């Protein structure tokens, strides 16, 4: 696949991941930053609870097209 095609796919995957997070209740999706490179989703930002960090990672792993998840979310409520 060309670099341009991969960038479009990564952008589409990022949009899909963000949409899934927005649809989840109990997820502060506006505090989560999503970047995708070659199908690997990198999560940064902060969440109030450790359970939310896990929920977000599990949600992202379930999105079609995600190869792997790098979860660098910080838990700010502790």
HELIX and SHEET records of a PDB file:
HELIX    1   1 UNK A    3  UNK A   23  1                                  21    
HELIX    2   2 UNK A   29  UNK A   31  5                                   3    
HELIX    3   3 UNK A   50  UNK A   61  1                                  12    
SHEET    1   A 3 UNK A  32  UNK A  37  0                                        
SHEET    2   A 3 UNK A  40  UNK A  47 -1                                        
SHEET    3   A 3 UNK A  68  UNK A  71  1                                        
SHEET    1   B 3 UNK A  32  UNK A  37  0                                        
SHEET    2   B 3 UNK A  40  UNK A  47 -1                                        
SHEET    3   B 3 UNK A  74  UNK A  75  1                                        
END                                                                             
